[in-house]
Amino acid sequence: MAHRRLSIIDISHLADQPMATADGNLRLVFNGEIYNYLELRSELAALGHVFRTRSDTEVLLTAFEQWGEAALQRFNGMFAFALWDERCRRMLVARDRFGEKPLFLGRGRFNTLVMASEMKAILVHPLVRCSVSERALERFASGAWYEDDELSFFENIERFPPASAAWFREDGSEEERWRYWTPDYTSINSDLTPREAVDRFSELLQRSVTLRLRADVPVGSSLSGGLDSSVIVGYLARERSSASFTQNTFSAVFPEDPTMSEGKEVEAVATHTGVNSFQVTPDSLRLAQESALLHWHQEEPFLSASIYLQWCVARLARQHDTTVLLDGQGADELLAGYQFYFRQRQLDLLDQGRLALAIRESAKFNRRLRIASEQYQGAQRRFNASVAYSTDELHKLGRPSSSVSHYPDCVGTAPAKPGFRLRRTISEALLYNSLPMLLRYADRNAMAFSREGRLPFLDHELVDFCVSLPDDLYVRNGWQKWILRMAAGRTIPRSIRWRADKVGYAAPLDHWLRDSLHGWAHERIMDTALHSLPGYDGQKMATLWQEHQSGHCNHSWELWRWISLSEWLCIYRSGWWRAGSLSRADIDS
């Protein structure tokens, strides 16, 4: 067992890993945080346990000594760990409920089993082959890559699933695997009044933020300017009144591209909350220079150049000595926040025979987006103002005849039936086709600069509560994430609380591809290594490129998929995955 530590809680060497119990029977390596470790420590101390450190690692270890597998249900945190039990010569591995922290299992010759937080660590093992997964390549190339199962980009390396644990025998064989947490989207608390729901949501979110402030290093937050990250900043600012700490926020802005930049919104939140606001403008040429390194840290290709904005924000936090960053990820999947989800809400209302309500909500939603779009030149670059059905279209639809589009049946998702369209969509997003990728991007970017991201919206007690909410509290009066907007209260500016448009961290890639990244990008989309892949058509690619260059079409998302895949394949061909770590100077400058 080996461990490289980013010290967050109890930064003394007493808390280094691997850590063993006093009798040596249990030995642990652990990545992440147990946020409720102080409460668990008090409970364990009352049972007679004596602690040598102030770390959450020792609490996790002692919890297993006391409660065994049942300890998993008690942890409020993000984690991936391996626990060796000397008495039965077995290894227990487990991952947090949402997969905030990564865990991979690699298989090699002679029944070799290697477990690690990064695939690179597995690939340097001499008994594990470094070979590409053709199935993963095919999925990514065809646009069907979601990181929703065990498949990784490397043959014989498995992505261990979230909310799961497994025992492995000494010979590397798997003895048992189980899922220890599953949300129930069918258990809906219809008795809650809107006021009761908002109060309970606010209470749970504030507790989540408070728990995620526990650290022996500086804590700050990412601030995109959108609702979710702004609320986290606002709740943190409220904590400042009772706890003394410096509150730094870190943002990516584009002053020369006001259509895509959130600079105005970032400044509004910073002024309202009194934080120290630090901003960076990501540079397209530097993206080209750092792209290989970014892909090396991400370990798999990715679908959006916006990942580079996170990378720049993490570097900015390092430059300002802020180790922990709270962020707003998970709120859109949890609370039906993506604008294209609104159609599912509209169809649900039609399924339920609530045409009048569908008409009223849709008119408000569409009007707000139309007004928001008038503030920007080329607003379609920012968001789609026509993302929902019009009132005329709703009248024509009547009762929807279409089946509910969905994945094959997956554990934890809402039923795929009329009236549950929105719940099915957000449950798939939370567990399978959206959040897992976003968590990978965020964790790898943060770790590249020795930062730690913490996500208050993914507190499992808050999630369990939100999963039980009626749809009318996700979307109300044409406002998505209604309960969050209400819970925000005066913690953020009214202009942010009730903004209709949504862009998040979006790079102006469409302009970059026509200008500074023109040659670099063209070389990659025409990479001969792509020619044999399913889904790649050289003539189609040339047409997409020409249409994009004309300025009449925006194909930046489609083009980036092939750019990223080309970068990943170049690293694979170079043998870089087995090359070991890079010097710190490669990413600090």
KEFI-777106 format. One record per residue (C-alpha): residue number from 0; residue in one letter; x, y, z. Coordinates in Angstrom, 2 decimals, m for minus. Layout:
KEFI-777106
REC   tipa   fipa        px        py        pz
REC    NUM      a         X         Y         Z
...
end
This chain:
KEFI-777106
REC   tipa   fipa        px        py        pz
REC      0      m      0.00      0.00      0.00
REC      1      a      1.26      3.48     m0.88
REC      2      h     m0.15      6.97     m0.57
REC      3      r      0.74     10.51     m1.63
REC      4      r     m0.97     12.98      0.65
REC      5      l     m2.52     16.38      0.14
REC      6      s     m2.76     17.43      3.80
REC      7      i     m6.06     19.14      4.64
REC      8      i     m7.10     17.99      8.12
REC      9      d     m4.36     17.45     10.73
REC     10      i     m1.40     18.33      8.54
REC     11      s      1.11     16.73     10.95
REC     12      h      3.06     13.62      9.93
REC     13      l      1.15     11.64     12.56
REC     14      a     m1.75     11.61     10.09
REC     15      d      0.31     10.28      7.17
REC     16      q     m0.78      7.15      5.35
REC     17      p     m0.89      4.18      5.12
REC     18      m     m2.39      4.27      8.63
REC     19      a     m2.85      1.20     10.81
REC     20      t     m4.82      0.37     13.93
REC     21      a     m2.79     m0.07     17.13
REC     22      d     m2.88     m3.86     16.81
REC     23      g     m1.89     m3.73     13.12
REC     24      n     m4.94     m5.71     12.03
REC     25      l     m6.35     m2.98      9.79
REC     26      r     m4.36     m0.80      7.42
REC     27      l     m5.83      2.05      5.36
REC     28      v     m5.11      4.31      2.39
REC     29      f     m7.76      6.95      1.84
REC     30      n     m8.39      9.78     m0.60
REC     31      g    m10.97     12.44      0.27
REC     32      e    m12.65     13.80      3.37
REC     33      i    m15.10     12.58      6.00
REC     34      y    m16.85     15.84      6.80
REC     35      n    m18.69     14.57      9.89
REC     36      y    m15.50     13.12     11.39
REC     37      l    m15.78     15.24     14.59
REC     38      e    m19.23     13.83     15.39
REC     39      l    m18.08     10.28     14.62
REC     40      r    m14.92     10.78     16.69
REC     41      s    m17.01     11.85     19.72
REC     42      e    m19.25      8.83     19.30
REC     43      l    m16.29      6.47     19.02
REC     44      a    m14.50      8.06     21.98
REC     45      a    m17.62      7.47     24.08
REC     46      l    m17.32      3.80     23.13
REC     47      g    m13.80      3.70     24.54
REC     48      h    m11.60      4.36     21.51
REC     49      v     m8.48      6.46     21.99
REC     50      f     m7.16      8.64     19.14
REC     51      r     m3.53      9.51     18.37
REC     52      t     m4.26     12.16     15.71
REC     53      r     m6.83     14.85     14.85
REC     54      s     m7.38     13.38     11.37
REC     55      d    m10.49     12.10      9.66
REC     56      t     m8.35      9.21      8.38
REC     57      e     m8.04      7.78     11.88
REC     58      v    m11.78      8.26     12.42
REC     59      l    m12.53      6.29      9.24
REC     60      l    m10.16      3.54     10.32
REC     61      t    m11.59      3.36     13.84
REC     62      a    m15.16      3.43     12.52
REC     63      f    m14.46      0.23     10.58
REC     64      e    m12.81     m1.29     13.61
REC     65      q    m16.01     m0.58     15.58
REC     66      w    m18.83     m1.03     13.05
REC     67      g    m17.36     m2.92     10.11
REC     68      e    m19.14     m2.48      6.77
REC     69      a    m22.00     m0.63      8.48
REC     70      a    m19.62      2.32      8.93
REC     71      l    m20.18      3.23      5.27
REC     72      q    m23.71      4.40      6.03
REC     73      r    m22.40      6.79      8.69
REC     74      f    m19.94      8.70      6.50
REC     75      n    m20.86     12.12      5.20
REC     76      g    m18.08     12.86      2.76
REC     77      m    m16.27     12.22     m0.49
REC     78      f    m13.91      9.29     m0.46
REC     79      a    m12.22      6.38     m2.14
REC     80      f    m10.27      4.00      0.07
REC     81      a     m8.66      0.59      0.37
REC     82      l     m8.70     m1.16      3.75
REC     83      w     m6.54     m4.24      4.30
REC     84      d     m7.74     m6.69      6.98
REC     85      e     m4.78     m8.75      8.14
REC     86      r     m6.95    m11.22     10.05
REC     87      c     m8.85    m12.51      7.04
REC     88      r     m6.27    m11.45      4.40
REC     89      r     m8.82     m9.44      2.42
REC     90      m     m9.04     m5.93      0.98
REC     91      l    m12.15     m3.76      1.21
REC     92      v    m12.49     m0.95     m1.35
REC     93      a    m15.25      1.65     m1.42
REC     94      r    m16.21      4.87     m3.14
REC     95      d    m18.46      7.75     m2.06
REC     96      r    m22.10      7.98     m3.05
REC     97      f    m21.64     10.15     m6.15
REC     98      g    m18.08      9.31     m7.18
REC     99      e    m16.56     12.65     m6.23
REC    100      k    m13.29     10.82     m5.64
REC    101      p    m12.01      8.43     m8.33
REC    102      l    m11.11      4.77     m7.90
REC    103      f     m9.83      2.39    m10.57
REC    104      l     m9.11     m1.34    m10.58
REC    105      g     m6.50     m2.69    m12.97
REC    106      r     m5.95     m6.32    m13.96
REC    107      g     m2.61     m7.67    m15.07
REC    108      r     m0.76    m10.90    m15.70
REC    109      f     m0.69    m13.64    m13.05
REC    110      n     m4.03    m12.43    m11.60
REC    111      t     m2.46     m9.12    m10.60
REC    112      l     m4.94     m6.61     m9.16
REC    113      v     m3.89     m2.97     m8.78
REC    114      m     m6.09     m0.28     m7.21
REC    115      a     m5.43      3.45     m7.51
REC    116      s     m6.99      6.91     m7.70
REC    117      e     m5.43      7.46    m11.13
REC    118      m     m5.08      5.12    m14.08
REC    119      k     m1.51      6.38    m14.61
REC    120      a     m0.54      4.80    m11.29
REC    121      i     m1.90      1.46    m12.49
REC    122      l     m0.26      1.68    m15.90
REC    123      v      3.27      2.02    m14.50
REC    124      h      2.90     m1.45    m12.96
REC    125      p      5.03     m3.81    m15.08
REC    126      l      2.39     m6.56    m15.10
REC    127      v     m0.41     m4.32    m16.43
REC    128      r     m0.56     m3.73    m20.18
REC    129      c     m1.10     m0.22    m21.49
REC    130      s     m3.61     m0.83    m24.26
REC    131      v     m6.51      1.25    m25.49
REC    132      s    m10.09      0.07    m25.06
REC    133      e    m11.63     m0.18    m28.52
REC    134      r    m15.13     m0.09    m27.02
REC    135      a    m14.36      3.19    m25.26
REC    136      l    m12.89      4.67    m28.44
REC    137      e    m15.99      3.67    m30.38
REC    138      r    m18.34      5.15    m27.79
REC    139      f    m16.50      8.45    m27.61
REC    140      a    m16.12      8.75    m31.38
REC    141      s    m19.85      8.09    m31.88
REC    142      g    m20.88     10.67    m29.28
REC    143      a    m22.14      8.09    m26.77
REC    144      w    m19.53      8.57    m24.02
REC    145      y    m20.99      9.33    m20.59
REC    146      e    m18.69      7.60    m18.05
REC    147      d    m21.83      5.91    m16.76
REC    148      d    m20.39      2.44    m16.18
REC    149      e    m17.15      0.58    m15.45
REC    150      l    m15.66      1.08    m18.93
REC    151      s    m12.49      3.21    m19.10
REC    152      f    m10.26      4.21    m22.01
REC    153      f     m7.73      1.54    m21.04
REC    154      e     m8.23     m2.15    m21.57
REC    155      n     m8.31     m4.10    m18.29
REC    156      i     m8.84     m0.99    m16.13
REC    157      e    m12.25     m0.70    m14.52
REC    158      r    m13.86      2.47    m13.20
REC    159      f    m15.13      1.36     m9.79
REC    160      p    m18.75      2.55     m9.46
REC    161      p    m19.93      5.18     m6.97
REC    162      a    m21.91      4.24     m3.84
REC    163      s    m20.32      0.79     m3.98
REC    164      a    m17.99     m1.38     m1.94
REC    165      a    m16.27     m4.70     m2.59
REC    166      w    m14.13     m7.29     m0.84
REC    167      f    m11.13     m8.77     m2.68
REC    168      r     m9.25    m11.87     m1.60
REC    169      e     m5.49    m12.03     m1.23
REC    170      d     m5.16    m13.72     m4.63
REC    171      g     m6.90    m10.75     m6.33
REC    172      s    m10.25    m12.46     m6.89
REC    173      e    m13.41    m10.56     m6.06
REC    174      e    m15.41    m12.05     m3.22
REC    175      e    m18.38     m9.71     m2.94
REC    176      r    m19.61     m6.36     m4.28
REC    177      w    m22.61     m4.32     m3.24
REC    178      r    m24.23     m0.92     m3.53
REC    179      y    m24.66      0.75     m0.14
REC    180      w    m26.77      3.78     m1.18
REC    181      t    m29.53      4.22     m3.76
REC    182      p    m31.85      7.23     m4.11
REC    183      d    m35.59      6.64     m4.33
REC    184      y    m37.23      8.98     m6.85
REC    185      t    m40.62      7.32     m6.37
REC    186      s    m40.93      8.29     m2.70
REC    187      i    m42.35     11.82     m3.08
REC    188      n    m43.23     13.89     m0.03
REC    189      s    m46.40     15.60     m1.27
REC    190      d    m47.35     16.77      2.23
REC    191      l    m44.60     19.41      2.38
REC    192      t    m45.76     22.98      2.00
REC    193      p    m43.53     25.20     m0.15
REC    194      r    m42.49     27.20      2.94
REC    195      e    m41.60     24.07      4.91
REC    196      a    m39.62     22.73      1.97
REC    197      v    m37.63     25.96      1.52
REC    198      d    m36.83     26.16      5.24
REC    199      r    m35.67     22.55      5.39
REC    200      f    m33.64     22.90      2.19
REC    201      s    m31.94     26.03      3.51
REC    202      e    m31.15     24.33      6.82
REC    203      l    m29.60     21.30      5.10
REC    204      l    m27.60     23.40      2.65
REC    205      q    m26.23     25.63      5.42
REC    206      r    m25.22     22.56      7.43
REC    207      s    m23.53     21.11      4.35
REC    208      v    m21.55     24.32      3.78
REC    209      t    m20.55     24.45      7.45
REC    210      l    m19.29     20.86      7.40
REC    211      r    m17.25     21.55      4.26
REC    212      l    m15.47     24.44      5.96
REC    213      r    m13.63     22.00      8.21
REC    214      a     m9.97     22.20      7.27
REC    215      d     m6.57     23.16      8.64
REC    216      v     m5.73     25.03      5.44
REC    217      p     m7.30     28.08      3.70
REC    218      v    m10.78     27.54      2.22
REC    219      g    m12.28     29.56     m0.65
REC    220      s    m14.72     28.97     m3.49
REC    221      s    m15.09     28.94     m7.23
REC    222      l    m17.48     31.59     m8.52
REC    223      s    m18.81     31.31    m12.06
REC    224      g    m21.39     34.07    m11.69
REC    225      g    m24.27     31.61    m12.03
REC    226      l    m26.91     30.88     m9.40
REC    227      d    m25.39     27.73     m7.90
REC    228      s    m21.86     28.91     m7.15
REC    229      s    m23.20     32.33     m6.10
REC    230      v    m25.45     30.74     m3.48
REC    231      i    m22.47     28.81     m2.08
REC    232      v    m20.52     32.08     m1.85
REC    233      g    m23.51     33.73     m0.17
REC    234      y    m23.93     30.97      2.39
REC    235      l    m20.18     31.04      3.07
REC    236      a    m20.37     34.80      3.63
REC    237      r    m23.13     34.18      6.16
REC    238      e    m20.78     31.79      7.99
REC    239      r    m18.20     34.58      8.12
REC    240      s    m20.32     36.46     10.63
REC    241      s    m19.82     33.72     13.24
REC    242      a    m16.42     32.36     12.19
REC    243      s    m13.35     34.40     11.39
REC    244      f    m11.85     33.50      8.02
REC    245      t    m10.77     35.21      4.83
REC    246      q    m13.13     34.45      1.96
REC    247      n    m11.50     34.30     m1.47
REC    248      t    m13.35     33.54     m4.69
REC    249      f    m11.83     32.51     m8.01
REC    250      s    m13.41     33.10    m11.41
REC    251      a    m12.77     32.88    m15.14
REC    252      v    m13.96     35.87    m17.19
REC    253      f    m13.65     37.17    m20.76
REC    254      p    m13.74     40.99    m20.73
REC    255      e    m13.33     41.18    m24.51
REC    256      d    m16.25     38.82    m25.15
REC    257      p    m19.22     40.19    m23.15
REC    258      t    m21.62     37.71    m24.69
REC    259      m    m19.79     34.80    m23.05
REC    260      s    m18.27     36.48    m20.01
REC    261      e    m19.83     36.38    m16.55
REC    262      g    m17.61     39.17    m15.28
REC    263      k    m20.51     41.51    m14.50
REC    264      e    m22.27     38.80    m12.49
REC    265      v    m19.08     37.84    m10.65
REC    266      e    m18.51     41.45     m9.65
REC    267      a    m22.10     41.80     m8.45
REC    268      v    m21.78     38.78     m6.16
REC    269      a    m18.34     39.85     m4.90
REC    270      t    m19.60     43.33     m4.02
REC    271      h    m22.73     41.98     m2.33
REC    272      t    m20.86     39.44     m0.18
REC    273      g    m17.66     41.39      0.50
REC    274      v    m15.30     38.65     m0.66
REC    275      n    m11.81     38.94     m2.11
REC    276      s    m12.46     38.28     m5.80
REC    277      f     m9.63     36.95     m7.98
REC    278      q    m10.19     36.59    m11.71
REC    279      v     m8.36     35.05    m14.64
REC    280      t     m8.91     35.33    m18.38
REC    281      p     m8.02     31.96    m19.97
REC    282      d     m5.83     32.38    m23.02
REC    283      s     m6.46     30.33    m26.15
REC    284      l     m2.77     30.07    m27.10
REC    285      r     m1.94     28.83    m23.64
REC    286      l     m4.68     26.23    m24.00
REC    287      a     m2.87     24.93    m27.08
REC    288      q      0.43     24.91    m25.18
REC    289      e     m1.03     23.10    m22.16
REC    290      s     m3.51     20.83    m23.90
REC    291      a     m1.36     17.70    m23.73
REC    292      l     m0.67     18.26    m20.04
REC    293      l     m4.37     18.92    m19.39
REC    294      h     m5.30     15.66    m21.13
REC    295      w     m2.58     13.80    m19.21
REC    296      h     m4.14     14.89    m15.95
REC    297      q     m7.70     14.22    m17.14
REC    298      e     m6.60     10.74    m18.34
REC    299      e     m9.49     10.46    m20.81
REC    300      p    m10.66     12.81    m23.59
REC    301      f    m13.39     15.29    m22.74
REC    302      l    m16.32     16.86    m24.53
REC    303      s    m15.84     20.55    m23.84
REC    304      a    m12.99     23.06    m23.88
REC    305      s    m14.64     24.64    m20.84
REC    306      i    m12.60     22.18    m18.79
REC    307      y     m9.67     24.50    m19.41
REC    308      l    m11.46     27.30    m17.53
REC    309      q    m11.59     25.10    m14.43
REC    310      w     m7.90     24.34    m14.91
REC    311      c     m7.08     28.07    m14.94
REC    312      v     m9.23     28.70    m11.86
REC    313      a     m7.47     25.91     m9.94
REC    314      r     m4.09     27.40    m10.87
REC    315      l     m5.31     30.83     m9.74
REC    316      a     m6.30     29.38     m6.36
REC    317      r     m2.85     27.84     m5.99
REC    318      q     m1.23     31.18     m6.77
REC    319      h     m3.24     32.72     m3.93
REC    320      d     m2.53     29.93     m1.42
REC    321      t     m6.12     28.70     m1.17
REC    322      t     m6.11     24.91     m0.87
REC    323      v     m9.81     24.04     m0.62
REC    324      l    m12.45     25.29     m3.07
REC    325      l    m16.19     24.94     m2.52
REC    326      d    m18.17     24.79     m5.76
REC    327      g    m21.77     24.59     m6.95
REC    328      q    m21.63     21.43     m9.03
REC    329      g    m24.52     19.01     m8.72
REC    330      a    m27.29     21.58     m8.28
REC    331      d    m28.46     21.40    m11.91
REC    332      e    m28.77     17.61    m11.85
REC    333      l    m30.34     17.64     m8.39
REC    334      l    m32.85     20.47     m8.91
REC    335      a    m33.69     20.29    m12.64
REC    336      g    m31.60     23.32    m13.51
REC    337      y    m30.51     22.78    m17.11
REC    338      q    m32.72     24.75    m19.44
REC    339      f    m33.35     21.85    m21.80
REC    340      y    m34.98     20.00    m18.87
REC    341      f    m37.93     22.39    m19.08
REC    342      r    m39.41     20.44    m21.98
REC    343      q    m39.67     17.38    m19.75
REC    344      r    m41.59     19.47    m17.23
REC    345      q    m43.91     20.65    m20.00
REC    346      l    m44.57     17.09    m21.19
REC    347      d    m45.17     15.89    m17.62
REC    348      l    m47.84     18.55    m17.14
REC    349      l    m49.49     17.45    m20.38
REC    350      d    m49.29     13.80    m19.26
REC    351      q    m51.07     14.81    m16.05
REC    352      g    m53.80     16.74    m17.87
REC    353      r    m52.59     20.09    m16.51
REC    354      l    m52.59     21.99    m19.80
REC    355      a    m53.56     25.32    m18.23
REC    356      l    m50.58     25.21    m15.85
REC    357      a    m48.28     24.14    m18.69
REC    358      i    m49.42     27.15    m20.73
REC    359      r    m48.91     29.59    m17.83
REC    360      e    m45.47     28.28    m16.87
REC    361      s    m44.30     28.08    m20.47
REC    362      a    m45.37     31.63    m21.26
REC    363      k    m43.38     32.94    m18.29
REC    364      f    m40.33     30.78    m19.03
REC    365      n    m40.19     31.70    m22.72
REC    366      r    m40.79     35.39    m22.08
REC    367      r    m37.94     35.58    m19.55
REC    368      l    m35.51     33.88    m21.89
REC    369      r    m36.53     36.12    m24.76
REC    370      i    m35.93     39.24    m22.65
REC    371      a    m32.60     37.86    m21.42
REC    372      s    m31.48     37.15    m24.98
REC    373      e    m32.01     40.79    m25.94
REC    374      q    m29.15     41.80    m23.64
REC    375      y    m26.51     40.07    m25.76
REC    376      q    m25.20     40.32    m29.27
REC    377      g    m25.30     36.80    m30.68
REC    378      a    m27.20     35.48    m27.66
REC    379      q    m27.42     32.02    m29.28
REC    380      r    m23.73     31.57    m28.40
REC    381      r    m24.74     31.84    m24.75
REC    382      f    m28.03     29.95    m24.55
REC    383      n    m30.98     28.80    m26.65
REC    384      a    m33.91     31.16    m26.07
REC    385      s    m36.20     28.70    m27.90
REC    386      v    m35.28     25.66    m25.83
REC    387      a    m38.86     25.08    m24.60
REC    388      y    m42.11     24.35    m26.43
REC    389      s    m44.13     27.42    m27.32
REC    390      t    m47.70     27.74    m26.09
REC    391      d    m48.91     27.04    m29.63
REC    392      e    m46.87     23.83    m29.73
REC    393      l    m48.32     22.76    m26.39
REC    394      h    m51.87     23.19    m27.68
REC    395      k    m51.03     21.02    m30.70
REC    396      l    m49.35     18.34    m28.59
REC    397      g    m52.32     17.75    m26.31
REC    398      r    m51.53     14.53    m24.45
REC    399      p    m48.01     13.45    m25.55
REC    400      s    m47.96     10.22    m27.50
REC    401      s    m44.20      9.80    m27.41
REC    402      s    m42.65      7.24    m25.10
REC    403      v    m40.31      8.40    m22.36
REC    404      s    m36.80      8.47    m23.81
REC    405      h    m34.36      6.90    m21.40
REC    406      y    m31.32      4.75    m20.79
REC    407      p    m31.75      1.04    m20.30
REC    408      d    m33.12      0.50    m16.79
REC    409      c    m30.49      1.67    m14.30
REC    410      v    m30.35      1.34    m10.53
REC    411      g    m31.70      4.39     m8.71
REC    412      t    m33.46      6.16    m11.57
REC    413      a    m37.09      7.21    m11.64
REC    414      p    m39.46      4.99    m13.64
REC    415      a    m39.54      5.61    m17.39
REC    416      k    m43.20      6.42    m17.75
REC    417      p    m45.42      9.41    m18.58
REC    418      g    m45.67     11.86    m15.73
REC    419      f    m42.16     10.96    m14.56
REC    420      r    m40.25     12.40    m17.51
REC    421      l    m38.52     15.15    m15.55
REC    422      r    m37.68     12.87    m12.63
REC    423      r    m36.33     10.23    m14.99
REC    424      t    m34.15     12.84    m16.73
REC    425      i    m32.65     14.35    m13.58
REC    426      s    m32.10     10.95    m11.94
REC    427      e    m30.18      9.74    m15.00
REC    428      a    m28.19     12.97    m14.96
REC    429      l    m27.32     12.72    m11.28
REC    430      l    m26.28      9.08    m11.40
REC    431      y    m25.19      8.35    m14.96
REC    432      n    m25.06     10.65    m17.98
REC    433      s    m24.03     14.07    m16.66
REC    434      l    m22.63     14.42    m13.16
REC    435      p    m20.05     11.58    m13.29
REC    436      m    m18.18     13.31    m16.14
REC    437      l    m18.35     16.70    m14.46
REC    438      l    m16.95     15.24    m11.24
REC    439      r    m14.04     13.72    m13.15
REC    440      y    m13.22     17.03    m14.79
REC    441      a    m13.36     18.93    m11.50
REC    442      d    m11.33     16.46     m9.45
REC    443      r     m8.52     16.08    m12.01
REC    444      n     m8.22     19.83    m12.54
REC    445      a     m8.09     20.50     m8.81
REC    446      m     m5.59     17.72     m8.12
REC    447      a     m3.31     18.89    m10.94
REC    448      f     m2.62     21.96     m8.77
REC    449      s     m2.89     20.19     m5.40
REC    450      r     m6.26     21.79     m4.69
REC    451      e     m9.32     20.06     m3.26
REC    452      g    m12.84     20.70     m4.51
REC    453      r    m15.79     20.31     m2.16
REC    454      l    m19.40     20.23     m3.35
REC    455      p    m22.07     21.21     m0.80
REC    456      f    m24.98     20.29     m3.09
REC    457      l    m23.83     16.66     m2.98
REC    458      d    m24.26     16.24      0.77
REC    459      h    m26.18     12.96      0.84
REC    460      e    m28.70     14.16      3.43
REC    461      l    m29.49     17.18      1.25
REC    462      v    m29.72     14.94     m1.82
REC    463      d    m32.07     12.48     m0.12
REC    464      f    m34.32     15.40      0.83
REC    465      c    m34.29     16.89     m2.68
REC    466      v    m35.03     13.55     m4.32
REC    467      s    m38.25     13.40     m2.29
REC    468      l    m39.47     16.83     m3.43
REC    469      p    m42.53     17.12     m5.70
REC    470      d    m41.76     18.40     m9.21
REC    471      d    m43.66     21.61     m8.45
REC    472      l    m40.83     22.62     m6.09
REC    473      y    m38.15     22.00     m8.72
REC    474      v    m40.04     24.14    m11.25
REC    475      r    m42.58     26.72    m10.13
REC    476      n    m44.04     29.75    m11.91
REC    477      g    m41.74     28.96    m14.84
REC    478      w    m38.60     29.16    m12.65
REC    479      q    m36.27     26.18    m12.61
REC    480      k    m34.45     25.46     m9.32
REC    481      w    m37.26     27.37     m7.62
REC    482      i    m36.48     26.02     m4.16
REC    483      l    m32.85     27.13     m4.44
REC    484      r    m33.83     30.62     m5.56
REC    485      m    m36.16     30.92     m2.58
REC    486      a    m33.57     29.56     m0.15
REC    487      a    m30.99     32.04     m1.45
REC    488      g    m32.91     34.89      0.14
REC    489      r    m30.78     37.98      0.51
REC    490      t    m27.45     36.10      0.52
REC    491      i    m26.91     37.04     m3.15
REC    492      p    m27.99     39.95     m5.37
REC    493      r    m31.57     39.82     m6.63
REC    494      s    m30.26     40.05    m10.20
REC    495      i    m28.44     36.73     m9.72
REC    496      r    m31.19     35.08     m7.72
REC    497      w    m33.78     35.68    m10.43
REC    498      r    m31.68     35.58    m13.58
REC    499      a    m33.23     33.56    m16.40
REC    500      d    m30.24     32.89    m18.63
REC    501      k    m27.60     30.29    m17.86
REC    502      v    m24.11     29.88    m19.29
REC    503      g    m21.84     28.64    m16.49
REC    504      y    m18.18     28.13    m17.34
REC    505      a    m18.28     28.36    m21.12
REC    506      a    m15.20     29.00    m23.25
REC    507      p    m15.53     31.16    m26.39
REC    508      l    m14.27     28.20    m28.39
REC    509      d    m16.30     29.15    m31.46
REC    510      h    m14.24     32.33    m31.86
REC    511      w    m10.96     30.69    m30.88
REC    512      l    m11.33     28.06    m33.62
REC    513      r    m11.75     30.79    m36.22
REC    514      d     m8.81     32.81    m34.97
REC    515      s     m5.93     31.94    m32.65
REC    516      l     m6.53     28.15    m32.60
REC    517      h     m7.23     27.82    m36.33
REC    518      g     m4.08     25.99    m37.37
REC    519      w     m3.67     24.00    m34.16
REC    520      a     m7.25     22.73    m34.23
REC    521      h     m7.27     21.93    m37.96
REC    522      e     m4.15     19.80    m37.59
REC    523      r     m5.89     17.75    m34.91
REC    524      i     m9.26     17.21    m36.54
REC    525      m     m7.42     15.96    m39.63
REC    526      d     m5.11     13.71    m37.58
REC    527      t     m4.57     10.48    m39.54
REC    528      a     m4.92      8.52    m36.28
REC    529      l     m8.62      9.38    m36.35
REC    530      h     m9.30      8.13    m39.85
REC    531      s     m9.93      4.50    m38.94
REC    532      l    m12.25      5.26    m36.02
REC    533      p    m15.98      4.55    m36.31
REC    534      g    m17.91      7.77    m36.78
REC    535      y    m15.02      9.68    m38.34
REC    536      d    m15.65     10.90    m41.87
REC    537      g    m12.90     13.04    m43.36
REC    538      q    m15.19     14.71    m45.87
REC    539      k    m17.80     15.45    m43.24
REC    540      m    m15.09     16.84    m40.98
REC    541      a    m13.85     19.15    m43.71
REC    542      t    m17.40     20.35    m44.29
REC    543      l    m17.98     20.98    m40.57
REC    544      w    m14.74     22.92    m40.43
REC    545      q    m15.56     25.05    m43.45
REC    546      e    m19.08     25.79    m42.22
REC    547      h    m17.72     26.80    m38.84
REC    548      q    m15.05     29.03    m40.38
REC    549      s    m17.73     30.81    m42.43
REC    550      g    m19.27     32.07    m39.19
REC    551      h    m22.76     30.95    m40.23
REC    552      c    m22.65     27.81    m38.07
REC    553      n    m21.23     26.96    m34.66
REC    554      h    m19.77     23.44    m34.77
REC    555      s    m17.29     24.04    m31.94
REC    556      w    m18.67     21.27    m29.71
REC    557      e    m18.56     18.66    m32.46
REC    558      l    m15.09     19.74    m33.54
REC    559      w    m13.71     19.77    m30.00
REC    560      r    m14.66     16.11    m29.50
REC    561      w    m12.24     15.12    m32.25
REC    562      i     m9.58     17.60    m31.14
REC    563      s     m9.61     16.09    m27.65
REC    564      l     m9.54     12.53    m28.97
REC    565      s     m6.57     13.38    m31.18
REC    566      e     m4.71     14.82    m28.18
REC    567      w     m5.41     11.71    m26.12
REC    568      l     m4.28      9.35    m28.88
REC    569      c     m1.07     11.34    m29.30
REC    570      i     m0.27     10.85    m25.61
REC    571      y     m1.10      7.16    m25.95
REC    572      r      1.20      6.72    m28.95
REC    573      s      4.02      8.55    m27.18
REC    574      g      3.99      6.17    m24.21
REC    575      w      3.49      9.08    m21.82
REC    576      w      1.06      7.15    m19.62
REC    577      r      3.94      5.06    m18.29
REC    578      a      6.37      7.96    m18.04
REC    579      g      5.66      8.83    m14.39
REC    580      s      5.08     12.26    m12.86
REC    581      l      5.95     15.61    m14.34
REC    582      s      7.94     18.38    m12.74
REC    583      r      5.94     20.93    m10.74
REC    584      a      7.22     23.72    m12.95
REC    585      d      5.33     22.29    m15.94
REC    586      i      2.00     23.52    m14.59
REC    587      d      2.83     26.23    m12.06
REC    588      s      4.11     28.86    m14.43
end
